[in-house]
Amino acid sequence: MKTESDTNSRQYWDRTWARFLKHQGMIAPAAKLIQHMIPHVPRGGWILDLGCGEGRNTIYMSRIGFQGVGLDLSPKAIKVLANNLFEEEARGVCMVGDARALPFAVGAFDGILAHHLFDHLDAKGFSLAIGEAFRVLKPGGILLLTMGNFAALRADKKVVFRDDGSIVFTEGANKGMLVRHFEDVGLENLPGQGWQVQKDELAPRGSKILLLKRTGAARAA
Ligand SMILES: C[S@@+](CC[C@H](N)C(=O)[O-])C[C@H]1O[C@@H](n2cnc3c(N)ncnc32)[C@H](O)[C@@H]1O
């Protein structure tokens, strides 16, 4: 069931990406981050760019030899990505979809990039999406995820705090955006759920970078 928070969040992202429809060009891809997954994914392998936004990373991954699929909940984001694929004459597939209920078969992907997607899901959404990532990855497949450091928001007056650790902006340009601080989501439980941690780092601005391998084990909830 779609909640009010879901609707506000989707409207926030649609507003954000609609602005990109008026501009030419793309933001630079997260090339340094993507390096982390390259040795783990076969050449020509399928990589899902989960919460792809305007698709800078989908296009980049397609350019360096992977089959990139960009999926985002925001139809506006996917419209921007479709335009970018056309303008850049790039290969790549894009579609509107929900990380919490992915429209793909079991084991469809060799890798998943989720660059600042999981930090925009509430606790239930996080749990559903991590389960879906597990389902659509091949055994041995790689999930590279980043999540933001939102500790500074604890003193912010423009946000409300929910019991599940979600923080929702109530005013200003970010109104409707939902975030969760990486320390509040239980990332430490992932190894017990069929994931093997390959890398666990902090980016210079304090975001979490996790490189996880999907083991062959059945996933514990
Ligand atoms: C911070 S942006 C990151 C964009 C992109 N990964 C990048 O690095 O440029 C977060 C994206 O997640 C998308 N998103 C939020 N909830 C989602 C969901 N349940 N399923 C798929 N995408 C979602 C938003 O629409 C937004 O485009």
The ligand as an SDF file (V2000), in Angstrom:
LIG
                    3D

 27 29  0  0  0  0  0  0  0  0999 V2000
   20.1520   10.3560   -4.4070 C   0  0  0  0  0  0  0  0  0  0  0  0
   19.3490    9.8210   -5.8660 S   0  0  0  0  0  0  0  0  0  0  0  0
   20.6690    8.8390   -6.5480 C   0  0  0  0  0  0  0  0  0  0  0  0
   20.6810    8.8290   -8.0530 C   0  0  0  0  0  0  0  0  0  0  0  0
   21.7820    7.9850   -8.7190 C   0  0  0  0  0  0  0  0  0  0  0  0
   21.9670    6.6930   -8.0800 N   0  0  0  0  0  0  0  0  0  0  0  0
   23.0900    8.7160   -8.8050 C   0  0  0  0  0  0  0  0  0  0  0  0
   24.0480    8.3090   -8.1360 O   0  0  0  0  0  0  0  0  0  0  0  0
   23.1740    9.6830   -9.5620 O   0  0  0  0  0  0  0  0  0  0  0  0
   18.2040    8.5800   -5.2570 C   0  0  0  0  0  0  0  0  0  0  0  0
   17.3210    7.9970   -6.3440 C   0  0  0  0  0  0  0  0  0  0  0  0
   16.5890    6.8840   -5.7930 O   0  0  0  0  0  0  0  0  0  0  0  0
   15.3030    6.8780   -6.3870 C   0  0  0  0  0  0  0  0  0  0  0  0
   14.3950    6.0740   -5.5490 N   0  0  0  0  0  0  0  0  0  0  0  0
   13.8750    6.3920   -4.3380 C   0  0  0  0  0  0  0  0  0  0  0  0
   13.1000    5.3870   -3.8960 N   0  0  0  0  0  0  0  0  0  0  0  0
   13.1540    4.4050   -4.8370 C   0  0  0  0  0  0  0  0  0  0  0  0
   12.5740    3.1050   -4.9510 C   0  0  0  0  0  0  0  0  0  0  0  0
   11.7650    2.5920   -4.0000 N   0  0  0  0  0  0  0  0  0  0  0  0
   12.8290    2.3660   -6.0620 N   0  0  0  0  0  0  0  0  0  0  0  0
   13.6240    2.8590   -7.0470 C   0  0  0  0  0  0  0  0  0  0  0  0
   14.1920    4.0900   -6.9910 N   0  0  0  0  0  0  0  0  0  0  0  0
   13.9780    4.8520   -5.9030 C   0  0  0  0  0  0  0  0  0  0  0  0
   14.9350    8.3420   -6.4780 C   0  0  0  0  0  0  0  0  0  0  0  0
   13.9010    8.5750   -7.4160 O   0  0  0  0  0  0  0  0  0  0  0  0
   16.2810    8.9610   -6.8830 C   0  0  0  0  0  0  0  0  0  0  0  0
   16.4000    9.0500   -8.2700 O   0  0  0  0  0  0  0  0  0  0  0  0
  1  2  1  0
  2  3  1  0
  2 10  1  0
  3  4  1  0
  4  5  1  0
  5  6  1  0
  5  7  1  0
  7  8  2  0
  7  9  1  0
 10 11  1  0
 11 12  1  0
 11 26  1  0
 12 13  1  0
 13 14  1  0
 13 24  1  0
 14 15  1  0
 14 23  1  0
 15 16  2  0
 16 17  1  0
 17 18  1  0
 17 23  2  0
 18 19  1  0
 18 20  2  0
 20 21  1  0
 21 22  2  0
 22 23  1  0
 24 25  1  0
 24 26  1  0
 26 27  1  0
M  CHG  2   2   1   9  -1
M  END
$$$$
